C-alpha cells in the first residue's frame, strides 16, 4: 500500500510540474523577459515599428512577477496591433530595487473606451492584475495622437 501511495504521489507531483510548465511561456523560461517581449513585437505582422527600451536589470524580478509583466505586455501589444492604427510603438521596461515600471506608447488613433463601455476583458484584466499587486496604472489617450499606458508595481 505504501509503495502505491508513493507512486501516486510521484505521479501527482509530475503532473503539477507539467501543468505549471505549460502556464509559463517557454520563450520566457528560456530567454528571459526582455527577449520575450521583443518576440511578441516581432510576431506582429503589420506595419508597426516597435522600439523596446530597458533600464535596470529585469533579472531581479521574481519568476511570478516576470510572468505577470510578460502577460501584461502581451495583452497591451496585442491591443496596439488590433486597435490603434499606429505606425510606431515604444515600450519602456524599468526595474529598480523598489519597483518595476512598464510603459507603452503608440502614435495611433488615441481612442480609449471608458471601462463601462469595454467589450473585451483584456485591458480590464490588465488593470486588475496591476491593482492586485498594489500597483498603479495610468491610461492617457489623445484622439489622433496616440495612447500611453504607464504601469508601476512595487517590489515586495
Buried (B, 14 or more C-beta within 10 A) or exposed (E): EEEEEEEEEEEEEEEEEEEEEEEBBEBBEEEBBBEBBBBBBEEBEEEBEBEBEBEBEBEEBEEEBBBBBBBBBBBBBBBBBEBBBBEBBBBBBBBEEEBBBBBBBBBBBBBBEEEEEEEEEBBEEBBEBBEEBEBBBEBEBEEEEBBBBBBBBEBE
